[in-house]
Amino acid sequence: MEDQSPARIKEVKKFLSSDPSELISLPLKVKPLRFSKSTFEKKIFNALKNSKKDPGLESKFLFKEELRKLLLSTNEIKELPSAILKLTALNSFESCHVLVHEKGKPVGQNYFYNHSNYEETRLISIQSFNSLFNLVKKSKNKIFNQSLNLKNDLDVVGNFLAKEIDLKNYSVIYLISRNSFLPPSDEEQELFQSLSGHLQPLLMKILDKEKNDLKKEVIKKSLENFPEKIFVKRNSHVLFTNHMNEEPVEKSHLMVFPLDGIENTVMELSNISKDAISTELYHSQRVSLLGELLNTLQHELSNPLFGLNLTGSLLAGDAENLETKEVLLDICLNANRSQTIIKNFSNLYNDQQEYKKIQLYKFIEEVITLTKSETKEIRKIIECVGFEPNDPIELETNSTCLTQIIFNLIINAAQAIKSANERVNKNSIIIKLIQNDKTVTIAVMDDGPGVKSEFAGNIFEPFFTTKDSGTGLGLSICQNLARQLGSKIQFQNNSPFAGATFSINLPLI
């Protein structure tokens, strides 16, 4: 027989007033509630209705119990739109969108579900996402209509409710629509807005898990597709290998690496040169070290350059001779320019996970400056198509990754030119910036020998090289970096003209 004591009723009331963030752990605090037609449940609801609290407490009670079940049963972000529409209080709505943007990424994800059991996941540009997020954030009642011209991004018709959630690493928008012009009731608005407090801990848990799962999958795929044999072993027991049903490799042909933080576990690599391993494994460490050295250089030189600039300005103000004044002002100008160059170089090698805004033309100028030692005597030309050099064309991207890509492509172009010519002062490298509707293409063109047709299909493969001293990792690493930016490096020979063109396409802000 059910417990009908006042203590049980008090427990139910406590459940109704619980903090939303505690809902996930509620099964440990509150006995599961069964909604039968028993005398006990009727007494509970009558007691709640007759209390001095909100007369709509019964529906809120049902809503909160359904939310508890939603939080416990939803394991993937794509399941969330259908779970929201299945809530009794919101079941009259036809469709639901959950839009997620990981901060720093160039695109977001739009997860969609409607009552026809149709679900879809599509990309949404960062511009569209930010516009909608800011609009929802500023709204008080969270009621919107199709006048927002969102049909291309959301396929929303008529009135809809929307709410934003700002997490540490993600921004989220969820919205529901009847696909009609019937306005939502006050109770529907209240319950919908209360969802955010309940969904926040769930979103944090799901999104972090999915990100970790994706990282594991990327690592697994990388290991599976690695061109040489890999064995991960713990106490001689094989935990992972990318070469099944093969004879063990002789120990003399193995390179063994202990895995930090994992006791008695090692990774064995076979049939691969020490130089290639060093290039692949320590590439990111060298980039990080370069960033640290540039930051140290900026710190050590900023004070004397600032003093030189300040002293020059003061002396120029007191100078009576026009020629002396011009020399002093020129010293100030170059001291300030040196500070700016050092600062920009340091910014190019910031944290590799950081996304930030860069002004495209100035960014390319800075990367070209980094290549001067290798491209000496070769003309470097920046061509703008669709905009002028002084136009504020901006990207939001990972500047470290993009720097490495463009730097490598320019160096490769210079080396190709030098391989075919002893005198290179008549050759050119053209960096063409082409503005499209919502994207920009960065193309590095040279007038060297081009790529032979028999090699064209292999140039992005790891360890493939046509150079006597090359590692074959440059273009492979660049292609991987381009994928991290959500893009891909394209290649073509400039036939019938000389040379080759490598290009990457990126979204504009």
C-alpha positions as CSV (number, residue, x, y, z in Angstrom):
1,M,0.0,0.0,0.0
2,E,1.2,3.5,-0.9
3,D,2.6,5.8,1.8
4,Q,-0.1,8.4,2.5
5,S,1.5,10.1,5.5
6,P,2.0,13.9,5.7
7,A,5.7,13.3,5.5
8,R,5.2,11.8,2.0
9,I,3.2,14.9,0.9
10,K,5.9,17.1,2.4
11,E,8.5,15.2,0.3
12,V,6.5,15.8,-2.9
13,K,6.3,19.5,-2.2
14,K,10.0,19.6,-1.6
15,F,10.5,17.9,-5.0
16,L,8.4,20.6,-6.6
17,S,10.6,23.4,-5.2
18,S,14.0,21.7,-5.9
19,D,16.8,23.5,-7.8
20,P,16.7,22.6,-11.5
21,S,20.5,21.7,-11.4
22,E,19.7,19.0,-8.9
23,L,17.2,17.2,-11.0
24,I,19.7,14.8,-12.4
25,S,20.5,13.5,-8.9
26,L,16.8,13.5,-7.8
27,P,16.4,9.7,-7.9
28,L,18.8,9.6,-5.0
29,K,16.7,12.1,-3.0
30,V,13.1,11.5,-4.0
31,K,11.2,8.2,-4.5
32,P,10.0,7.7,-8.1
33,L,6.5,8.9,-8.5
34,R,3.9,6.8,-10.3
35,F,1.0,8.6,-11.9
36,S,-1.8,6.1,-11.4
37,K,-5.5,6.8,-10.5
38,S,-4.9,5.6,-7.0
39,T,-6.5,7.3,-4.0
40,F,-3.1,8.4,-2.8
41,E,-2.2,10.3,-6.0
42,K,-5.7,12.0,-6.0
43,K,-5.1,13.1,-2.4
44,I,-1.7,14.5,-3.4
45,F,-3.0,16.5,-6.2
46,N,-6.0,17.7,-4.2
47,A,-3.6,18.8,-1.4
48,L,-1.5,20.7,-3.9
49,K,-4.5,22.3,-5.6
50,N,-5.9,23.5,-2.3
51,S,-2.6,24.9,-1.0
52,K,-2.0,28.6,-1.0
53,K,0.6,28.2,-3.8
54,D,0.1,28.6,-7.5
55,P,-3.2,27.0,-8.5
56,G,-1.5,25.6,-11.7
57,L,0.9,23.6,-9.5
58,E,-0.5,20.3,-10.8
59,S,0.6,20.9,-14.3
60,K,4.0,22.2,-13.0
61,F,4.3,19.0,-11.0
62,L,3.7,16.9,-14.1
63,F,6.1,19.1,-16.1
64,K,8.9,18.8,-13.6
65,E,8.5,15.0,-13.4
66,E,8.7,14.8,-17.2
67,L,11.8,17.0,-17.1
68,R,13.4,14.6,-14.7
69,K,12.8,11.7,-17.0
70,L,14.1,13.8,-20.0
71,L,17.4,14.6,-18.2
72,L,17.9,11.0,-17.3
73,S,17.1,9.5,-20.7
74,T,18.7,12.0,-23.2
75,N,22.2,10.9,-24.1
76,E,22.9,12.8,-27.4
77,I,22.2,16.3,-28.4
78,K,20.3,15.2,-31.5
79,E,17.7,13.5,-29.2
80,L,16.9,16.8,-27.4
81,P,14.5,18.4,-30.0
82,S,12.2,15.3,-30.0
83,A,12.4,15.1,-26.1
84,I,11.3,18.7,-25.8
85,L,8.3,18.2,-28.1
86,K,7.2,15.1,-26.1
87,L,6.7,17.2,-22.9
88,T,3.0,17.3,-22.3
89,A,2.9,21.0,-21.8
90,L,4.6,21.7,-25.1
91,N,3.2,18.8,-27.2
92,S,0.9,21.1,-29.2
93,F,3.9,22.6,-30.9
94,E,4.9,21.2,-34.3
95,S,8.6,21.5,-34.5
96,C,11.7,22.1,-32.4
97,H,15.2,23.4,-33.2
98,V,18.3,23.2,-31.0
99,L,21.2,25.2,-32.3
100,V,24.7,24.7,-30.9
101,H,27.8,26.7,-31.5
102,E,31.2,25.8,-30.0
103,K,32.9,29.1,-29.2
104,G,35.7,29.8,-31.6
105,K,34.4,27.6,-34.4
106,P,33.5,29.0,-37.8
107,V,30.1,27.2,-38.0
108,G,27.4,25.9,-35.7
109,Q,25.0,22.9,-35.8
110,N,21.2,23.0,-36.1
111,Y,19.4,19.9,-34.8
112,F,15.7,19.8,-36.0
113,Y,12.7,17.5,-35.2
114,N,9.0,17.7,-36.0
115,H,5.9,15.6,-35.1
116,S,6.1,13.9,-38.5
117,N,9.1,12.1,-37.1
118,Y,11.4,14.0,-39.5
119,E,14.8,14.9,-38.0
120,E,17.7,16.6,-39.6
121,T,21.1,18.1,-38.7
122,R,22.5,20.9,-40.7
123,L,25.3,23.5,-40.5
124,I,24.5,27.2,-39.7
125,S,26.9,30.0,-40.4
126,I,28.4,31.8,-37.4
127,Q,26.9,35.1,-38.7
128,S,23.4,33.7,-38.7
129,F,23.8,32.0,-35.3
130,N,25.2,35.2,-33.7
131,S,22.5,37.3,-35.1
132,L,19.8,35.0,-33.8
133,F,21.5,34.5,-30.4
134,N,21.8,38.3,-29.8
135,L,18.2,38.9,-30.9
136,V,16.9,36.2,-28.5
137,K,19.1,37.4,-25.7
138,K,17.7,41.0,-25.9
139,S,14.1,39.9,-26.1
140,K,12.0,40.0,-22.8
141,N,9.0,37.7,-23.7
142,K,11.0,35.4,-26.1
143,I,8.1,35.4,-28.7
144,F,9.1,35.9,-32.3
145,N,7.6,35.6,-35.8
146,Q,8.7,34.9,-39.3
147,S,9.4,38.6,-40.0
148,L,12.9,37.9,-38.9
149,N,13.7,36.3,-42.3
150,L,15.0,33.1,-40.8
151,K,13.3,30.8,-43.3
152,N,16.6,29.9,-45.1
153,D,18.3,28.9,-41.8
154,L,15.4,27.5,-39.8
155,D,12.3,26.9,-42.0
156,V,10.2,28.6,-39.3
157,V,6.6,29.7,-40.2
158,G,4.5,32.0,-38.0
159,N,5.1,32.6,-34.3
160,F,7.7,30.7,-32.3
161,L,9.3,30.8,-28.8
162,A,13.1,30.9,-28.5
163,K,15.5,30.9,-25.5
164,E,19.3,31.2,-25.3
165,I,21.7,29.4,-23.0
166,D,25.3,30.7,-22.6
167,L,27.7,28.0,-21.4
168,K,31.5,28.2,-20.9
169,N,32.5,26.6,-24.2
170,Y,29.2,26.7,-26.1
171,S,26.3,29.0,-27.0
172,V,22.9,27.3,-27.4
173,I,19.5,28.4,-28.8
174,Y,16.4,26.2,-28.5
175,L,13.1,27.2,-30.1
176,I,9.7,25.6,-30.7
177,S,7.0,26.5,-33.3
178,R,3.4,25.5,-34.1
179,N,4.1,26.6,-37.8
180,S,1.1,28.8,-37.4
181,F,0.2,32.3,-36.3
182,L,-1.5,31.1,-33.1
183,P,0.2,32.8,-30.2
184,P,1.5,30.8,-27.2
185,S,-0.4,31.0,-23.9
186,D,1.1,32.6,-20.8
187,E,1.5,29.2,-19.2
188,E,3.3,27.8,-22.3
189,Q,5.6,30.8,-22.2
190,E,6.4,30.4,-18.6
191,L,7.1,26.7,-18.8
192,F,9.2,27.1,-22.0
193,Q,11.4,29.7,-20.4
194,S,11.9,27.6,-17.3
195,L,13.4,24.9,-19.5
196,S,16.8,26.7,-19.6
197,G,17.6,26.2,-16.0
198,H,16.9,22.4,-16.3
199,L,18.6,22.0,-19.7
200,Q,21.9,23.8,-18.7
201,P,23.5,20.9,-16.7
202,L,22.2,18.4,-19.3
203,L,23.8,20.3,-22.2
204,M,27.1,20.7,-20.4
205,K,27.2,16.9,-19.8
206,I,26.2,15.9,-23.3
207,L,28.3,18.4,-25.2
208,D,31.5,17.7,-23.3
209,K,31.0,14.0,-23.7
210,E,30.4,14.3,-27.4
211,K,33.5,16.4,-27.8
212,N,35.6,13.9,-26.0
213,D,34.1,11.0,-28.0
214,L,34.9,12.9,-31.2
215,K,38.5,13.4,-30.1
216,K,38.8,9.7,-29.3
217,E,37.4,8.8,-32.7
218,V,39.8,11.2,-34.5
219,I,42.7,9.7,-32.6
220,K,41.5,6.1,-33.4
221,K,41.0,6.9,-37.1
222,S,44.5,8.5,-37.3
223,L,46.1,5.5,-35.7
224,E,44.1,3.1,-37.9
225,N,45.2,5.0,-41.1
226,F,48.8,5.5,-40.0
227,P,51.0,4.2,-42.9
228,E,53.2,2.1,-40.5
229,K,52.4,-0.6,-38.0
230,I,51.3,0.6,-34.5
231,F,50.9,-1.6,-31.4
232,V,49.7,-0.2,-28.1
233,K,50.5,-2.7,-25.4
234,R,50.0,-3.0,-21.6
235,N,52.2,-5.6,-19.9
236,S,52.8,-7.3,-23.4
237,H,49.1,-7.5,-24.0
238,V,48.0,-5.8,-27.2
239,L,45.3,-3.2,-26.6
240,F,45.2,-1.8,-30.1
241,T,46.8,-2.4,-33.5
242,N,46.2,-1.1,-37.0
243,H,47.6,-4.3,-38.6
244,M,45.6,-7.4,-37.7
245,N,46.7,-11.0,-38.4
246,E,50.3,-10.1,-39.0
247,E,53.5,-11.5,-37.6
248,P,55.1,-9.5,-34.7
249,V,57.8,-7.2,-35.8
250,E,61.4,-7.9,-34.7
251,K,62.4,-5.7,-31.7
252,S,65.3,-4.3,-33.7
253,H,62.9,-2.7,-36.1
254,L,60.7,-1.2,-33.4
255,M,60.6,2.3,-31.8
256,V,59.0,2.1,-28.3
257,F,57.3,5.1,-26.6
258,P,55.9,5.0,-23.1
259,L,52.5,6.6,-22.8
260,D,52.6,9.3,-20.2
261,G,50.1,8.9,-17.3
262,I,49.2,5.3,-18.3
263,E,51.0,2.7,-16.2
264,N,52.8,-0.1,-17.9
265,T,51.5,1.0,-21.4
266,V,53.7,1.6,-24.4
267,M,53.2,2.4,-28.1
268,E,55.4,0.5,-30.6
269,L,56.0,1.9,-34.1
270,S,57.7,-0.2,-36.8
271,N,59.5,0.4,-40.1
272,I,59.7,4.2,-39.9
273,S,62.7,6.5,-39.8
274,K,63.7,8.4,-36.7
275,D,63.6,11.8,-38.6
276,A,60.0,11.2,-39.8
277,I,58.8,10.3,-36.3
278,S,60.5,13.4,-34.9
279,T,58.9,15.7,-37.6
280,E,55.4,14.2,-37.0
281,L,55.4,14.0,-33.2
282,Y,57.2,17.3,-32.3
283,H,55.7,19.6,-35.0
284,S,53.3,21.2,-32.6
285,Q,55.9,21.5,-29.9
286,R,58.2,23.5,-32.2
287,V,55.3,25.8,-33.1
288,S,54.5,26.4,-29.4
289,L,58.2,27.0,-28.7
290,L,58.4,29.6,-31.5
291,G,55.4,31.4,-30.0
292,E,57.1,31.5,-26.6
293,L,60.4,32.8,-28.1
294,L,58.5,35.5,-30.0
295,N,56.7,36.5,-26.8
296,T,60.1,36.7,-25.0
297,L,61.5,38.8,-27.8
298,Q,58.5,41.2,-27.6
299,H,58.9,41.5,-23.8
300,E,62.7,42.2,-24.0
301,L,62.5,44.7,-26.9
302,S,59.3,46.6,-26.1
303,N,60.8,48.8,-23.4
304,P,63.8,50.0,-25.3
305,L,61.7,50.5,-28.5
306,F,59.2,52.5,-26.5
307,G,62.0,54.6,-24.9
308,L,63.5,55.2,-28.4
309,N,60.1,56.3,-29.7
310,L,59.4,58.6,-26.8
311,T,62.8,60.2,-26.8
312,G,62.7,60.7,-30.5
313,S,59.2,62.4,-30.2
314,L,60.5,64.8,-27.5
315,L,63.7,65.7,-29.4
316,A,61.7,66.2,-32.6
317,G,59.4,68.6,-30.8
318,D,62.3,70.8,-29.7
319,A,64.3,70.5,-33.0
320,E,64.6,73.8,-35.0
321,N,66.4,72.3,-38.0
322,L,63.9,70.8,-40.4
323,E,66.2,68.0,-41.6
324,T,67.0,67.0,-38.0
325,K,63.3,66.9,-37.2
326,E,62.5,64.7,-40.2
327,V,65.3,62.2,-39.2
328,L,64.0,62.1,-35.6
329,L,60.4,61.5,-36.7
330,D,61.6,58.8,-39.1
331,I,63.3,57.1,-36.1
332,C,60.0,57.3,-34.1
333,L,58.1,55.8,-37.1
334,N,60.4,52.9,-37.5
335,A,60.6,52.2,-33.7
336,N,56.8,52.1,-33.6
337,R,56.7,49.8,-36.7
338,S,59.2,47.4,-35.1
339,Q,57.0,47.1,-32.0
340,T,54.0,46.4,-34.2
341,I,55.8,43.7,-36.3
342,I,57.0,41.9,-33.2
343,K,53.6,42.0,-31.6
344,N,51.9,40.7,-34.8
345,F,54.4,37.8,-35.0
346,S,53.7,36.9,-31.4
347,N,49.9,36.9,-32.1
348,L,50.4,34.6,-35.1
349,Y,51.7,31.9,-32.8
350,N,49.1,32.1,-30.0
351,D,47.3,29.1,-28.4
352,Q,46.5,26.8,-31.3
353,Q,42.9,26.4,-30.0
354,E,42.1,30.1,-30.1
355,Y,39.9,31.6,-32.8
356,K,40.0,35.3,-33.3
357,K,39.3,38.0,-35.9
358,I,42.1,38.9,-38.3
359,Q,42.2,41.5,-41.0
360,L,43.0,39.5,-44.2
361,Y,45.3,41.8,-46.2
362,K,47.5,42.7,-43.2
363,F,47.6,39.1,-42.1
364,I,48.9,38.0,-45.5
365,E,51.6,40.8,-45.4
366,E,52.8,39.5,-42.0
367,V,53.0,35.9,-43.2
368,I,55.0,37.0,-46.3
369,T,57.4,38.8,-44.0
370,L,58.1,35.5,-42.2
371,T,59.1,33.8,-45.5
372,K,61.6,36.5,-46.6
373,S,64.7,34.3,-46.0
374,E,63.4,31.5,-48.2
375,T,61.8,33.7,-50.9
376,K,64.6,36.2,-51.3
377,E,64.9,37.7,-54.8
378,I,61.5,36.2,-55.8
379,R,58.7,38.8,-56.2
380,K,55.8,38.4,-53.9
381,I,52.5,40.0,-55.1
382,I,49.2,40.2,-53.3
383,E,46.2,40.6,-55.6
384,C,42.7,41.4,-54.3
385,V,39.6,40.4,-56.3
386,G,36.3,41.9,-55.2
387,F,37.8,44.3,-52.6
388,E,40.6,46.8,-52.1
389,P,43.6,46.3,-49.9
390,N,42.4,48.9,-47.4
391,D,38.9,47.4,-47.1
392,P,38.3,45.8,-43.6
393,I,37.9,42.3,-44.9
394,E,38.0,40.1,-41.7
395,L,38.0,36.3,-40.9
396,E,37.4,34.6,-37.6
397,T,39.8,31.8,-37.6
398,N,42.7,30.0,-35.9
399,S,45.5,32.3,-36.9
400,T,48.2,29.8,-35.9
401,C,46.8,27.1,-38.2
402,L,46.2,29.5,-41.0
403,T,49.7,31.0,-40.7
404,Q,51.3,27.5,-40.9
405,I,49.2,26.7,-44.0
406,I,50.0,29.9,-46.0
407,F,53.6,30.0,-44.8
408,N,54.1,26.4,-46.0
409,L,52.4,27.0,-49.4
410,I,54.6,30.1,-50.0
411,I,57.8,28.2,-49.0
412,N,56.8,25.2,-51.3
413,A,56.2,27.7,-54.2
414,A,59.7,29.3,-53.6
415,Q,61.4,25.9,-53.5
416,A,59.6,24.7,-56.7
417,I,60.8,27.9,-58.5
418,K,64.4,27.5,-57.3
419,S,64.4,23.8,-58.3
420,A,63.9,24.8,-62.0
421,N,65.8,28.1,-62.1
422,E,69.3,29.3,-61.0
423,R,68.3,32.9,-61.3
424,V,64.9,33.6,-59.8
425,N,64.7,37.4,-59.8
426,K,62.3,37.2,-62.8
427,N,59.9,34.7,-61.1
428,S,56.9,35.6,-59.0
429,I,54.7,34.2,-56.3
430,I,51.2,35.6,-56.4
431,I,48.9,35.4,-53.3
432,K,45.4,36.0,-54.7
433,L,42.6,37.0,-52.3
434,I,39.2,36.4,-53.9
435,Q,36.1,37.7,-52.0
436,N,33.0,35.7,-52.8
437,D,29.5,36.1,-51.3
438,K,30.2,34.8,-47.8
439,T,33.6,33.3,-48.2
440,V,37.1,34.3,-49.3
441,T,39.6,32.2,-51.3
442,I,43.3,32.4,-50.6
443,A,45.3,31.1,-53.5
444,V,49.1,30.8,-53.7
445,M,50.3,30.8,-57.3
446,D,53.8,30.2,-58.6
447,D,55.4,30.1,-62.1
448,G,57.7,27.1,-61.4
449,P,57.7,23.7,-63.0
450,G,54.3,22.6,-61.6
451,V,53.5,19.1,-60.4
452,K,54.0,16.1,-62.7
453,S,50.7,14.4,-63.5
454,E,51.9,11.0,-62.1
455,F,52.5,12.7,-58.7
456,A,49.3,14.8,-58.5
457,G,47.3,12.2,-56.7
458,N,49.9,11.6,-53.9
459,I,51.1,15.1,-53.0
460,F,48.9,15.2,-49.8
461,E,49.9,11.7,-48.7
462,P,52.1,11.5,-45.5
463,F,55.8,10.9,-46.3
464,F,55.4,11.4,-50.1
465,T,58.0,13.8,-51.4
466,T,59.8,14.6,-54.7
467,K,62.6,16.5,-52.8
468,D,65.9,14.9,-52.0
469,S,65.9,16.1,-48.4
470,G,62.1,16.4,-47.8
471,T,60.1,14.6,-45.2
472,G,56.9,14.4,-47.1
473,L,54.9,15.8,-44.2
474,G,54.5,19.5,-45.1
475,L,51.4,19.3,-47.4
476,S,50.0,16.5,-45.3
477,I,50.1,18.6,-42.1
478,C,48.7,21.6,-44.0
479,Q,45.8,19.5,-45.2
480,N,45.1,18.3,-41.6
481,L,45.2,21.9,-40.4
482,A,42.8,23.0,-43.1
483,R,40.3,20.3,-42.0
484,Q,40.5,21.7,-38.5
485,L,39.4,25.1,-40.0
486,G,36.5,23.3,-41.7
487,S,38.1,23.6,-45.2
488,K,40.3,21.7,-47.6
489,I,43.4,22.7,-49.7
490,Q,42.7,22.4,-53.4
491,F,45.5,22.0,-56.0
492,Q,45.8,22.5,-59.8
493,N,48.5,23.1,-62.3
494,N,48.4,26.4,-64.2
495,S,48.2,24.7,-67.6
496,P,48.8,25.9,-70.2
497,F,50.9,28.4,-68.2
498,A,53.8,27.5,-65.9
499,G,53.5,26.6,-62.2
500,A,50.8,25.4,-59.8
501,T,48.2,26.9,-57.6
502,F,47.2,25.8,-54.0
503,S,44.1,27.4,-52.5
504,I,41.9,27.3,-49.4
505,N,38.4,28.6,-49.0
506,L,37.3,30.2,-45.6
507,P,34.1,31.9,-44.4
508,L,34.0,35.6,-43.9
509,I,32.6,37.3,-40.8
